[in-house]
């Protein structure tokens, strides 16, 4: 496989992760799922999820879009076997985003959730998505943009306060901005059709706490503390409401939900 990702323990989705745990199923109120359904309704067809892990997003989408023919690709065989056991209709294959095991123009849709930021050369992954998409096909992706100015992640980076938290915990080696990931897609020929935003300030606090508490330096009693747990639950609710209300507001948003089309004729 190409050496184009963070080193260290590997998450079944192909992501470096020091403490992988089996992925929970995606719940119906998951904002990324809702936005993917809206983006793909009526146009999903033959759909590939790359870095799929147990294909939790793909499986959830297939329950809502039964016309979707699902393909899951991941570096690891164990989560793919679990995905197949949970959805017998899935086609699964091992592979890397930068060297996908599919022929050119094989898919109507490609899904990439939280993967581009793990690649040292994300443009190689984008080129592979372009290659396997049919002309007129759709890429739908969720991309953390932890270099976006006026966000907490950007502030941590600039002040050198736990700046490598996400790299150490989950292998994020890219600090995209909204403009930089959009420019990468457009540079490879994609026509960006639709964007939405999430993980505004409340969501960023939640995200930072989530990754901080997974570290060995955090005493287990703290995460079991009723007050800490109450704050965590409140942050989850607040971040969901925040992202729902501010879905069209880019200011201070870390996560970008982006839908792009491979034109039928490259300009």
Secondary structure, 3 states (H helix, E strand, C coil): CCCCECCCCECCCCCECCCCCCCCCCCCCCHHHHHHHHHHCCCCCEEEEECCCCCHHHHHHHHHCCCCEEEEEECCHHHHHHHHHHCCCCEEEECECCECCCCCCCEEEEEEECCHHHECCHHHHHHHHHHHEEEEEEEEEEEECCCCCCCHHHHHHHHCCCCCHHHHHHCCCCCCCHHHHHHHHHHCCEEEEEEEEECCHHHHHHHHHHHHCCCCCCCHHHHHCHHHHHHHHHHHHHHHHHHHHCCCCCCCCCEEEEEEEECCCCC
